[in-house]
Amino acid sequence: MYIYPDNLKAKATLWLWQLRDIGVIGVGALLSILALTQIRFIPPIVLTAVYAFLTIRFEDTSILDFLRYACAFFIGKQQIYEWAG
């Protein structure tokens, strides 16, 4: 008997990141190291480290998801208020 997580609908994860984020972090790290060694340009490695921190997942949500939801709630989407009287 095989047991599959969430009926094969769960997103693939590795350690604390989704596999898509691992790929982005890996490519970003390679490009950042190249930029650092060739032209001594530090911002790409800082941006890659910030992205890696923001995409850490705990209980199926990340800091980046929380920030997106907060921006959508406070800035992006109109709140509907009804006055009951």
HTML snippet that shows the backbone in 3Dmol.js (N, CA, C, O; Angstrom):
<script src="https://3Dmol.org/build/3Dmol-min.js"></script>
<div id="view" style="width:600px;height:400px;position:relative"></div>
<script>
const pdb = `
ATOM      1  N   MET A   1       0.845  -1.177   0.000  1.00  0.00           N
ATOM      2  CA  MET A   1       0.000   0.000   0.000  1.00  0.00           C
ATOM      3  C   MET A   1       0.891   1.241   0.000  1.00  0.00           C
ATOM      4  O   MET A   1       1.800   1.364   0.822  1.00  0.00           O
ATOM      5  N   TYR A   2       0.626   2.144  -0.915  1.00  0.00           N
ATOM      6  CA  TYR A   2       1.379   3.386  -1.019  1.00  0.00           C
ATOM      7  C   TYR A   2       0.557   4.525  -0.433  1.00  0.00           C
ATOM      8  O   TYR A   2      -0.652   4.606  -0.647  1.00  0.00           O
ATOM      9  N   ILE A   3       1.217   5.391   0.297  1.00  0.00           N
ATOM     10  CA  ILE A   3       0.546   6.554   0.884  1.00  0.00           C
ATOM     11  C   ILE A   3       1.120   7.793   0.216  1.00  0.00           C
ATOM     12  O   ILE A   3       2.320   8.053   0.304  1.00  0.00           O
ATOM     13  N   TYR A   4       0.276   8.548  -0.443  1.00  0.00           N
ATOM     14  CA  TYR A   4       0.699   9.759  -1.136  1.00  0.00           C
ATOM     15  C   TYR A   4       0.235  10.974  -0.346  1.00  0.00           C
ATOM     16  O   TYR A   4      -0.884  10.980   0.167  1.00  0.00           O
ATOM     17  N   PRO A   5       1.064  11.997  -0.239  1.00  0.00           N
ATOM     18  CA  PRO A   5       0.644  13.200   0.493  1.00  0.00           C
ATOM     19  C   PRO A   5      -0.409  13.981  -0.285  1.00  0.00           C
ATOM     20  O   PRO A   5      -0.207  14.309  -1.454  1.00  0.00           O
ATOM     21  N   ASP A   6      -1.502  14.270   0.348  1.00  0.00           N
ATOM     22  CA  ASP A   6      -2.575  15.114  -0.205  1.00  0.00           C
ATOM     23  C   ASP A   6      -3.027  14.640  -1.581  1.00  0.00           C
ATOM     24  O   ASP A   6      -3.284  15.464  -2.459  1.00  0.00           O
ATOM     25  N   ASN A   7      -3.129  13.335  -1.784  1.00  0.00           N
ATOM     26  CA  ASN A   7      -3.617  12.773  -3.045  1.00  0.00           C
ATOM     27  C   ASN A   7      -2.877  13.313  -4.264  1.00  0.00           C
ATOM     28  O   ASN A   7      -3.485  13.594  -5.298  1.00  0.00           O
ATOM     29  N   LEU A   8      -1.587  13.453  -4.134  1.00  0.00           N
ATOM     30  CA  LEU A   8      -0.703  13.950  -5.207  1.00  0.00           C
ATOM     31  C   LEU A   8      -1.004  15.379  -5.637  1.00  0.00           C
ATOM     32  O   LEU A   8      -0.604  15.785  -6.728  1.00  0.00           O
ATOM     33  N   LYS A   9      -1.689  16.139  -4.818  1.00  0.00           N
ATOM     34  CA  LYS A   9      -1.993  17.529  -5.155  1.00  0.00           C
ATOM     35  C   LYS A   9      -1.116  18.505  -4.384  1.00  0.00           C
ATOM     36  O   LYS A   9      -1.168  19.710  -4.632  1.00  0.00           O
ATOM     37  N   ALA A  10      -0.325  18.013  -3.468  1.00  0.00           N
ATOM     38  CA  ALA A  10       0.560  18.886  -2.702  1.00  0.00           C
ATOM     39  C   ALA A  10       1.726  19.330  -3.580  1.00  0.00           C
ATOM     40  O   ALA A  10       2.169  18.591  -4.460  1.00  0.00           O
ATOM     41  N   LYS A  11       2.213  20.532  -3.334  1.00  0.00           N
ATOM     42  CA  LYS A  11       3.361  21.032  -4.084  1.00  0.00           C
ATOM     43  C   LYS A  11       4.630  20.366  -3.567  1.00  0.00           C
ATOM     44  O   LYS A  11       4.766  20.103  -2.372  1.00  0.00           O
ATOM     45  N   ALA A  12       5.549  20.101  -4.477  1.00  0.00           N
ATOM     46  CA  ALA A  12       6.799  19.437  -4.114  1.00  0.00           C
ATOM     47  C   ALA A  12       7.662  20.381  -3.283  1.00  0.00           C
ATOM     48  O   ALA A  12       7.866  21.539  -3.647  1.00  0.00           O
ATOM     49  N   THR A  13       8.159  19.871  -2.174  1.00  0.00           N
ATOM     50  CA  THR A  13       8.994  20.690  -1.293  1.00  0.00           C
ATOM     51  C   THR A  13      10.299  19.962  -0.994  1.00  0.00           C
ATOM     52  O   THR A  13      10.371  18.733  -1.037  1.00  0.00           O
ATOM     53  N   LEU A  14      11.310  20.735  -0.696  1.00  0.00           N
ATOM     54  CA  LEU A  14      12.610  20.219  -0.297  1.00  0.00           C
ATOM     55  C   LEU A  14      13.087  21.090   0.851  1.00  0.00           C
ATOM     56  O   LEU A  14      13.264  22.297   0.688  1.00  0.00           O
ATOM     57  N   TRP A  15      13.295  20.484   2.008  1.00  0.00           N
ATOM     58  CA  TRP A  15      13.628  21.178   3.242  1.00  0.00           C
ATOM     59  C   TRP A  15      12.544  22.196   3.575  1.00  0.00           C
ATOM     60  O   TRP A  15      11.421  21.803   3.891  1.00  0.00           O
ATOM     61  N   LEU A  16      12.841  23.478   3.516  1.00  0.00           N
ATOM     62  CA  LEU A  16      11.857  24.495   3.892  1.00  0.00           C
ATOM     63  C   LEU A  16      11.330  25.285   2.697  1.00  0.00           C
ATOM     64  O   LEU A  16      10.608  26.266   2.878  1.00  0.00           O
ATOM     65  N   TRP A  17      11.681  24.873   1.481  1.00  0.00           N
ATOM     66  CA  TRP A  17      11.293  25.614   0.300  1.00  0.00           C
ATOM     67  C   TRP A  17      10.555  24.707  -0.677  1.00  0.00           C
ATOM     68  O   TRP A  17      10.710  23.486  -0.644  1.00  0.00           O
ATOM     69  N   GLN A  18       9.742  25.324  -1.559  1.00  0.00           N
ATOM     70  CA  GLN A  18       9.165  24.579  -2.668  1.00  0.00           C
ATOM     71  C   GLN A  18      10.261  24.412  -3.718  1.00  0.00           C
ATOM     72  O   GLN A  18      11.226  25.177  -3.744  1.00  0.00           O
ATOM     73  N   LEU A  19      10.109  23.418  -4.575  1.00  0.00           N
ATOM     74  CA  LEU A  19      11.155  23.154  -5.566  1.00  0.00           C
ATOM     75  C   LEU A  19      11.350  24.317  -6.537  1.00  0.00           C
ATOM     76  O   LEU A  19      12.466  24.557  -6.998  1.00  0.00           O
ATOM     77  N   ARG A  20      10.281  25.036  -6.849  1.00  0.00           N
ATOM     78  CA  ARG A  20      10.407  26.211  -7.714  1.00  0.00           C
ATOM     79  C   ARG A  20      11.312  27.251  -7.051  1.00  0.00           C
ATOM     80  O   ARG A  20      12.159  27.854  -7.710  1.00  0.00           O
ATOM     81  N   ASP A  21      11.130  27.455  -5.748  1.00  0.00           N
ATOM     82  CA  ASP A  21      11.957  28.423  -5.030  1.00  0.00           C
ATOM     83  C   ASP A  21      13.409  27.961  -4.948  1.00  0.00           C
ATOM     84  O   ASP A  21      14.325  28.780  -5.036  1.00  0.00           O
ATOM     85  N   ILE A  22      13.627  26.663  -4.781  1.00  0.00           N
ATOM     86  CA  ILE A  22      14.993  26.126  -4.774  1.00  0.00           C
ATOM     87  C   ILE A  22      15.673  26.421  -6.104  1.00  0.00           C
ATOM     88  O   ILE A  22      16.848  26.789  -6.133  1.00  0.00           O
ATOM     89  N   GLY A  23      14.938  26.260  -7.214  1.00  0.00           N
ATOM     90  CA  GLY A  23      15.498  26.564  -8.532  1.00  0.00           C
ATOM     91  C   GLY A  23      15.846  28.029  -8.688  1.00  0.00           C
ATOM     92  O   GLY A  23      16.918  28.369  -9.189  1.00  0.00           O
ATOM     93  N   VAL A  24      14.941  28.899  -8.260  1.00  0.00           N
ATOM     94  CA  VAL A  24      15.195  30.348  -8.353  1.00  0.00           C
ATOM     95  C   VAL A  24      16.385  30.732  -7.485  1.00  0.00           C
ATOM     96  O   VAL A  24      17.232  31.521  -7.904  1.00  0.00           O
ATOM     97  N   ILE A  25      16.452  30.184  -6.286  1.00  0.00           N
ATOM     98  CA  ILE A  25      17.568  30.492  -5.383  1.00  0.00           C
ATOM     99  C   ILE A  25      18.880  29.971  -5.967  1.00  0.00           C
ATOM    100  O   ILE A  25      19.903  30.651  -5.885  1.00  0.00           O
ATOM    101  N   GLY A  26      18.865  28.781  -6.552  1.00  0.00           N
ATOM    102  CA  GLY A  26      20.075  28.215  -7.142  1.00  0.00           C
ATOM    103  C   GLY A  26      20.591  29.036  -8.308  1.00  0.00           C
ATOM    104  O   GLY A  26      21.780  29.345  -8.376  1.00  0.00           O
ATOM    105  N   VAL A  27      19.698  29.393  -9.233  1.00  0.00           N
ATOM    106  CA  VAL A  27      20.105  30.213 -10.381  1.00  0.00           C
ATOM    107  C   VAL A  27      20.548  31.596  -9.917  1.00  0.00           C
ATOM    108  O   VAL A  27      21.538  32.138 -10.410  1.00  0.00           O
ATOM    109  N   GLY A  28      19.807  32.163  -8.966  1.00  0.00           N
ATOM    110  CA  GLY A  28      20.196  33.472  -8.418  1.00  0.00           C
ATOM    111  C   GLY A  28      21.548  33.422  -7.744  1.00  0.00           C
ATOM    112  O   GLY A  28      22.344  34.353  -7.871  1.00  0.00           O
ATOM    113  N   ALA A  29      21.817  32.331  -7.019  1.00  0.00           N
ATOM    114  CA  ALA A  29      23.117  32.203  -6.353  1.00  0.00           C
ATOM    115  C   ALA A  29      24.250  32.094  -7.374  1.00  0.00           C
ATOM    116  O   ALA A  29      25.301  32.713  -7.208  1.00  0.00           O
ATOM    117  N   LEU A  30      24.035  31.308  -8.425  1.00  0.00           N
ATOM    118  CA  LEU A  30      25.074  31.195  -9.457  1.00  0.00           C
ATOM    119  C   LEU A  30      25.360  32.538 -10.121  1.00  0.00           C
ATOM    120  O   LEU A  30      26.518  32.921 -10.282  1.00  0.00           O
ATOM    121  N   LEU A  31      24.306  33.249 -10.506  1.00  0.00           N
ATOM    122  CA  LEU A  31      24.497  34.557 -11.138  1.00  0.00           C
ATOM    123  C   LEU A  31      25.094  35.569 -10.161  1.00  0.00           C
ATOM    124  O   LEU A  31      25.898  36.414 -10.554  1.00  0.00           O
ATOM    125  N   SER A  32      24.702  35.483  -8.896  1.00  0.00           N
ATOM    126  CA  SER A  32      25.236  36.398  -7.892  1.00  0.00           C
ATOM    127  C   SER A  32      26.719  36.162  -7.655  1.00  0.00           C
ATOM    128  O   SER A  32      27.494  37.111  -7.537  1.00  0.00           O
ATOM    129  N   ILE A  33      27.109  34.901  -7.587  1.00  0.00           N
ATOM    130  CA  ILE A  33      28.528  34.579  -7.391  1.00  0.00           C
ATOM    131  C   ILE A  33      29.340  35.006  -8.605  1.00  0.00           C
ATOM    132  O   ILE A  33      30.459  35.500  -8.466  1.00  0.00           O
ATOM    133  N   LEU A  34      28.780  34.818  -9.793  1.00  0.00           N
ATOM    134  CA  LEU A  34      29.455  35.278 -11.004  1.00  0.00           C
ATOM    135  C   LEU A  34      29.636  36.793 -10.986  1.00  0.00           C
ATOM    136  O   LEU A  34      30.718  37.294 -11.292  1.00  0.00           O
ATOM    137  N   ALA A  35      28.582  37.523 -10.630  1.00  0.00           N
ATOM    138  CA  ALA A  35      28.673  38.984 -10.570  1.00  0.00           C
ATOM    139  C   ALA A  35      29.654  39.427  -9.492  1.00  0.00           C
ATOM    140  O   ALA A  35      30.386  40.400  -9.673  1.00  0.00           O
ATOM    141  N   LEU A  36      29.666  38.715  -8.374  1.00  0.00           N
ATOM    142  CA  LEU A  36      30.570  39.083  -7.280  1.00  0.00           C
ATOM    143  C   LEU A  36      32.024  38.851  -7.644  1.00  0.00           C
ATOM    144  O   LEU A  36      32.882  39.680  -7.340  1.00  0.00           O
ATOM    145  N   THR A  37      32.310  37.726  -8.294  1.00  0.00           N
ATOM    146  CA  THR A  37      33.706  37.421  -8.615  1.00  0.00           C
ATOM    147  C   THR A  37      34.230  38.205  -9.815  1.00  0.00           C
ATOM    148  O   THR A  37      35.411  38.547  -9.855  1.00  0.00           O
ATOM    149  N   GLN A  38      33.379  38.493 -10.786  1.00  0.00           N
ATOM    150  CA  GLN A  38      33.851  39.152 -12.001  1.00  0.00           C
ATOM    151  C   GLN A  38      33.872  40.675 -11.891  1.00  0.00           C
ATOM    152  O   GLN A  38      34.845  41.314 -12.293  1.00  0.00           O
ATOM    153  N   ILE A  39      32.803  41.256 -11.347  1.00  0.00           N
ATOM    154  CA  ILE A  39      32.741  42.729 -11.318  1.00  0.00           C
ATOM    155  C   ILE A  39      32.584  43.285  -9.904  1.00  0.00           C
ATOM    156  O   ILE A  39      32.370  44.483  -9.720  1.00  0.00           O
ATOM    157  N   ARG A  40      32.691  42.406  -8.910  1.00  0.00           N
ATOM    158  CA  ARG A  40      32.584  42.809  -7.501  1.00  0.00           C
ATOM    159  C   ARG A  40      31.310  43.607  -7.226  1.00  0.00           C
ATOM    160  O   ARG A  40      31.351  44.670  -6.606  1.00  0.00           O
ATOM    161  N   PHE A  41      30.186  43.081  -7.693  1.00  0.00           N
ATOM    162  CA  PHE A  41      28.879  43.711  -7.543  1.00  0.00           C
ATOM    163  C   PHE A  41      28.086  42.905  -6.517  1.00  0.00           C
ATOM    164  O   PHE A  41      27.724  41.759  -6.783  1.00  0.00           O
ATOM    165  N   ILE A  42      27.811  43.488  -5.350  1.00  0.00           N
ATOM    166  CA  ILE A  42      27.242  42.763  -4.219  1.00  0.00           C
ATOM    167  C   ILE A  42      25.712  42.683  -4.209  1.00  0.00           C
ATOM    168  O   ILE A  42      25.196  41.684  -3.707  1.00  0.00           O
ATOM    169  N   PRO A  43      24.949  43.648  -4.719  1.00  0.00           N
ATOM    170  CA  PRO A  43      23.481  43.593  -4.580  1.00  0.00           C
ATOM    171  C   PRO A  43      22.797  42.303  -5.054  1.00  0.00           C
ATOM    172  O   PRO A  43      21.823  41.903  -4.416  1.00  0.00           O
ATOM    173  N   PRO A  44      23.229  41.630  -6.115  1.00  0.00           N
ATOM    174  CA  PRO A  44      22.525  40.398  -6.486  1.00  0.00           C
ATOM    175  C   PRO A  44      22.571  39.307  -5.412  1.00  0.00           C
ATOM    176  O   PRO A  44      21.584  38.596  -5.222  1.00  0.00           O
ATOM    177  N   ILE A  45      23.678  39.165  -4.721  1.00  0.00           N
ATOM    178  CA  ILE A  45      23.756  38.132  -3.683  1.00  0.00           C
ATOM    179  C   ILE A  45      22.894  38.513  -2.486  1.00  0.00           C
ATOM    180  O   ILE A  45      22.346  37.642  -1.810  1.00  0.00           O
ATOM    181  N   VAL A  46      22.775  39.805  -2.224  1.00  0.00           N
ATOM    182  CA  VAL A  46      21.898  40.263  -1.141  1.00  0.00           C
ATOM    183  C   VAL A  46      20.442  39.992  -1.507  1.00  0.00           C
ATOM    184  O   VAL A  46      19.675  39.513  -0.671  1.00  0.00           O
ATOM    185  N   LEU A  47      20.054  40.294  -2.739  1.00  0.00           N
ATOM    186  CA  LEU A  47      18.679  40.040  -3.180  1.00  0.00           C
ATOM    187  C   LEU A  47      18.348  38.547  -3.170  1.00  0.00           C
ATOM    188  O   LEU A  47      17.232  38.160  -2.824  1.00  0.00           O
ATOM    189  N   THR A  48      19.304  37.723  -3.543  1.00  0.00           N
ATOM    190  CA  THR A  48      19.090  36.274  -3.514  1.00  0.00           C
ATOM    191  C   THR A  48      18.906  35.789  -2.082  1.00  0.00           C
ATOM    192  O   THR A  48      18.042  34.952  -1.818  1.00  0.00           O
ATOM    193  N   ALA A  49      19.704  36.301  -1.161  1.00  0.00           N
ATOM    194  CA  ALA A  49      19.576  35.911   0.247  1.00  0.00           C
ATOM    195  C   ALA A  49      18.243  36.381   0.831  1.00  0.00           C
ATOM    196  O   ALA A  49      17.617  35.655   1.603  1.00  0.00           O
ATOM    197  N   VAL A  50      17.810  37.574   0.475  1.00  0.00           N
ATOM    198  CA  VAL A  50      16.511  38.077   0.953  1.00  0.00           C
ATOM    199  C   VAL A  50      15.377  37.230   0.397  1.00  0.00           C
ATOM    200  O   VAL A  50      14.441  36.895   1.123  1.00  0.00           O
ATOM    201  N   TYR A  51      15.450  36.879  -0.889  1.00  0.00           N
ATOM    202  CA  TYR A  51      14.425  36.016  -1.486  1.00  0.00           C
ATOM    203  C   TYR A  51      14.405  34.653  -0.808  1.00  0.00           C
ATOM    204  O   TYR A  51      13.336  34.104  -0.543  1.00  0.00           O
ATOM    205  N   ALA A  52      15.587  34.104  -0.525  1.00  0.00           N
ATOM    206  CA  ALA A  52      15.652  32.800   0.148  1.00  0.00           C
ATOM    207  C   ALA A  52      15.021  32.875   1.532  1.00  0.00           C
ATOM    208  O   ALA A  52      14.334  31.942   1.949  1.00  0.00           O
ATOM    209  N   PHE A  53      15.242  33.962   2.241  1.00  0.00           N
ATOM    210  CA  PHE A  53      14.645  34.118   3.573  1.00  0.00           C
ATOM    211  C   PHE A  53      13.132  34.274   3.481  1.00  0.00           C
ATOM    212  O   PHE A  53      12.399  33.676   4.268  1.00  0.00           O
ATOM    213  N   LEU A  54      12.656  35.075   2.523  1.00  0.00           N
ATOM    214  CA  LEU A  54      11.221  35.350   2.426  1.00  0.00           C
ATOM    215  C   LEU A  54      10.416  34.150   1.938  1.00  0.00           C
ATOM    216  O   LEU A  54       9.208  34.094   2.168  1.00  0.00           O
ATOM    217  N   THR A  55      11.048  33.198   1.276  1.00  0.00           N
ATOM    218  CA  THR A  55      10.305  32.056   0.741  1.00  0.00           C
ATOM    219  C   THR A  55      10.390  30.813   1.619  1.00  0.00           C
ATOM    220  O   THR A  55       9.936  29.745   1.208  1.00  0.00           O
ATOM    221  N   ILE A  56      10.957  30.925   2.813  1.00  0.00           N
ATOM    222  CA  ILE A  56      10.958  29.795   3.736  1.00  0.00           C
ATOM    223  C   ILE A  56       9.504  29.492   4.108  1.00  0.00           C
ATOM    224  O   ILE A  56       8.750  30.397   4.463  1.00  0.00           O
ATOM    225  N   ARG A  57       9.118  28.226   4.026  1.00  0.00           N
ATOM    226  CA  ARG A  57       7.737  27.819   4.287  1.00  0.00           C
ATOM    227  C   ARG A  57       7.604  27.145   5.638  1.00  0.00           C
ATOM    228  O   ARG A  57       8.361  26.237   5.980  1.00  0.00           O
ATOM    229  N   PHE A  58       6.620  27.612   6.400  1.00  0.00           N
ATOM    230  CA  PHE A  58       6.213  26.978   7.645  1.00  0.00           C
ATOM    231  C   PHE A  58       4.716  26.769   7.576  1.00  0.00           C
ATOM    232  O   PHE A  58       3.963  27.721   7.368  1.00  0.00           O
ATOM    233  N   GLU A  59       4.281  25.542   7.747  1.00  0.00           N
ATOM    234  CA  GLU A  59       2.861  25.189   7.739  1.00  0.00           C
ATOM    235  C   GLU A  59       2.166  25.706   6.480  1.00  0.00           C
ATOM    236  O   GLU A  59       1.094  26.305   6.558  1.00  0.00           O
ATOM    237  N   ASP A  60       2.773  25.474   5.339  1.00  0.00           N
ATOM    238  CA  ASP A  60       2.217  25.766   4.019  1.00  0.00           C
ATOM    239  C   ASP A  60       2.029  27.251   3.728  1.00  0.00           C
ATOM    240  O   ASP A  60       1.218  27.600   2.870  1.00  0.00           O
ATOM    241  N   THR A  61       2.738  28.120   4.401  1.00  0.00           N
ATOM    242  CA  THR A  61       2.722  29.542   4.068  1.00  0.00           C
ATOM    243  C   THR A  61       4.123  30.111   4.299  1.00  0.00           C
ATOM    244  O   THR A  61       4.886  29.615   5.128  1.00  0.00           O
ATOM    245  N   SER A  62       4.432  31.148   3.553  1.00  0.00           N
ATOM    246  CA  SER A  62       5.751  31.765   3.680  1.00  0.00           C
ATOM    247  C   SER A  62       5.594  33.230   4.057  1.00  0.00           C
ATOM    248  O   SER A  62       4.493  33.780   4.029  1.00  0.00           O
ATOM    249  N   ILE A  63       6.701  33.843   4.404  1.00  0.00           N
ATOM    250  CA  ILE A  63       6.690  35.259   4.740  1.00  0.00           C
ATOM    251  C   ILE A  63       6.285  36.070   3.519  1.00  0.00           C
ATOM    252  O   ILE A  63       5.569  37.064   3.644  1.00  0.00           O
ATOM    253  N   LEU A  64       6.735  35.655   2.342  1.00  0.00           N
ATOM    254  CA  LEU A  64       6.392  36.351   1.106  1.00  0.00           C
ATOM    255  C   LEU A  64       4.891  36.268   0.833  1.00  0.00           C
ATOM    256  O   LEU A  64       4.288  37.255   0.411  1.00  0.00           O
ATOM    257  N   ASP A  65       4.282  35.106   1.068  1.00  0.00           N
ATOM    258  CA  ASP A  65       2.827  34.976   0.915  1.00  0.00           C
ATOM    259  C   ASP A  65       2.097  35.905   1.875  1.00  0.00           C
ATOM    260  O   ASP A  65       1.142  36.579   1.491  1.00  0.00           O
ATOM    261  N   PHE A  66       2.552  35.939   3.126  1.00  0.00           N
ATOM    262  CA  PHE A  66       1.926  36.811   4.116  1.00  0.00           C
ATOM    263  C   PHE A  66       2.012  38.274   3.698  1.00  0.00           C
ATOM    264  O   PHE A  66       1.036  39.012   3.831  1.00  0.00           O
ATOM    265  N   LEU A  67       3.179  38.704   3.190  1.00  0.00           N
ATOM    266  CA  LEU A  67       3.329  40.089   2.734  1.00  0.00           C
ATOM    267  C   LEU A  67       2.425  40.384   1.540  1.00  0.00           C
ATOM    268  O   LEU A  67       1.863  41.475   1.445  1.00  0.00           O
ATOM    269  N   ARG A  68       2.280  39.420   0.628  1.00  0.00           N
ATOM    270  CA  ARG A  68       1.375  39.605  -0.509  1.00  0.00           C
ATOM    271  C   ARG A  68      -0.066  39.761  -0.045  1.00  0.00           C
ATOM    272  O   ARG A  68      -0.784  40.639  -0.523  1.00  0.00           O
ATOM    273  N   TYR A  69      -0.490  38.911   0.886  1.00  0.00           N
ATOM    274  CA  TYR A  69      -1.855  38.989   1.401  1.00  0.00           C
ATOM    275  C   TYR A  69      -2.081  40.307   2.137  1.00  0.00           C
ATOM    276  O   TYR A  69      -3.141  40.919   2.005  1.00  0.00           O
ATOM    277  N   ALA A  70      -1.092  40.742   2.910  1.00  0.00           N
ATOM    278  CA  ALA A  70      -1.224  42.000   3.644  1.00  0.00           C
ATOM    279  C   ALA A  70      -1.320  43.190   2.695  1.00  0.00           C
ATOM    280  O   ALA A  70      -2.138  44.084   2.913  1.00  0.00           O
ATOM    281  N   CYS A  71      -0.498  43.214   1.645  1.00  0.00           N
ATOM    282  CA  CYS A  71      -0.563  44.308   0.670  1.00  0.00           C
ATOM    283  C   CYS A  71      -1.894  44.301  -0.076  1.00  0.00           C
ATOM    284  O   CYS A  71      -2.475  45.356  -0.330  1.00  0.00           O
ATOM    285  N   ALA A  72      -2.364  43.131  -0.419  1.00  0.00           N
ATOM    286  CA  ALA A  72      -3.657  43.045  -1.099  1.00  0.00           C
ATOM    287  C   ALA A  72      -4.772  43.523  -0.183  1.00  0.00           C
ATOM    288  O   ALA A  72      -5.694  44.198  -0.640  1.00  0.00           O
ATOM    289  N   PHE A  73      -4.706  43.191   1.089  1.00  0.00           N
ATOM    290  CA  PHE A  73      -5.764  43.578   2.016  1.00  0.00           C
ATOM    291  C   PHE A  73      -5.741  45.071   2.295  1.00  0.00           C
ATOM    292  O   PHE A  73      -6.789  45.718   2.262  1.00  0.00           O
ATOM    293  N   PHE A  74      -4.568  45.632   2.570  1.00  0.00           N
ATOM    294  CA  PHE A  74      -4.487  47.026   2.968  1.00  0.00           C
ATOM    295  C   PHE A  74      -4.376  48.003   1.802  1.00  0.00           C
ATOM    296  O   PHE A  74      -4.805  49.150   1.930  1.00  0.00           O
ATOM    297  N   ILE A  75      -3.812  47.583   0.667  1.00  0.00           N
ATOM    298  CA  ILE A  75      -3.542  48.506  -0.427  1.00  0.00           C
ATOM    299  C   ILE A  75      -4.288  48.135  -1.701  1.00  0.00           C
ATOM    300  O   ILE A  75      -4.970  48.976  -2.287  1.00  0.00           O
ATOM    301  N   GLY A  76      -4.167  46.889  -2.131  1.00  0.00           N
ATOM    302  CA  GLY A  76      -4.604  46.492  -3.458  1.00  0.00           C
ATOM    303  C   GLY A  76      -6.091  46.353  -3.667  1.00  0.00           C
ATOM    304  O   GLY A  76      -6.607  46.822  -4.681  1.00  0.00           O
ATOM    305  N   LYS A  77      -6.794  45.732  -2.758  1.00  0.00           N
ATOM    306  CA  LYS A  77      -8.197  45.452  -2.983  1.00  0.00           C
ATOM    307  C   LYS A  77      -9.074  46.392  -2.165  1.00  0.00           C
ATOM    308  O   LYS A  77      -8.758  46.732  -1.025  1.00  0.00           O
ATOM    309  N   GLN A  78     -10.168  46.797  -2.768  1.00  0.00           N
ATOM    310  CA  GLN A  78     -11.095  47.675  -2.081  1.00  0.00           C
ATOM    311  C   GLN A  78     -11.882  46.884  -1.040  1.00  0.00           C
ATOM    312  O   GLN A  78     -12.381  45.790  -1.305  1.00  0.00           O
ATOM    313  N   GLN A  79     -11.974  47.462   0.128  1.00  0.00           N
ATOM    314  CA  GLN A  79     -12.756  46.846   1.183  1.00  0.00           C
ATOM    315  C   GLN A  79     -14.211  47.277   1.032  1.00  0.00           C
ATOM    316  O   GLN A  79     -14.486  48.442   0.743  1.00  0.00           O
ATOM    317  N   ILE A  80     -15.124  46.366   1.222  1.00  0.00           N
ATOM    318  CA  ILE A  80     -16.548  46.663   1.086  1.00  0.00           C
ATOM    319  C   ILE A  80     -17.133  46.807   2.490  1.00  0.00           C
ATOM    320  O   ILE A  80     -17.032  45.902   3.318  1.00  0.00           O
ATOM    321  N   TYR A  81     -17.736  47.947   2.735  1.00  0.00           N
ATOM    322  CA  TYR A  81     -18.366  48.200   4.014  1.00  0.00           C
ATOM    323  C   TYR A  81     -19.853  48.455   3.792  1.00  0.00           C
ATOM    324  O   TYR A  81     -20.237  49.233   2.919  1.00  0.00           O
ATOM    325  N   GLU A  82     -20.660  47.810   4.567  1.00  0.00           N
ATOM    326  CA  GLU A  82     -22.104  48.029   4.479  1.00  0.00           C
ATOM    327  C   GLU A  82     -22.591  48.564   5.809  1.00  0.00           C
ATOM    328  O   GLU A  82     -22.268  48.029   6.869  1.00  0.00           O
ATOM    329  N   TRP A  83     -23.373  49.628   5.735  1.00  0.00           N
ATOM    330  CA  TRP A  83     -23.901  50.232   6.933  1.00  0.00           C
ATOM    331  C   TRP A  83     -25.289  49.649   7.181  1.00  0.00           C
ATOM    332  O   TRP A  83     -26.215  49.858   6.397  1.00  0.00           O
ATOM    333  N   ALA A  84     -25.412  48.924   8.271  1.00  0.00           N
ATOM    334  CA  ALA A  84     -26.715  48.326   8.593  1.00  0.00           C
ATOM    335  C   ALA A  84     -27.410  49.262   9.587  1.00  0.00           C
ATOM    336  O   ALA A  84     -26.899  49.550  10.669  1.00  0.00           O
ATOM    337  N   GLY A  85     -28.559  49.711   9.189  1.00  0.00           N
ATOM    338  CA  GLY A  85     -29.177  50.665  10.100  1.00  0.00           C
ATOM    339  C   GLY A  85     -30.645  50.697  10.078  1.00  0.00           C
ATOM    340  O   GLY A  85     -31.256  51.472  10.814  1.00  0.00           O
TER     341      GLY A  85
END
`;
const viewer = $3Dmol.createViewer("view");
viewer.addModel(pdb, "pdb");
viewer.setStyle({}, {cartoon: {color: "spectrum"}});
viewer.zoomTo();
viewer.render();
</script>
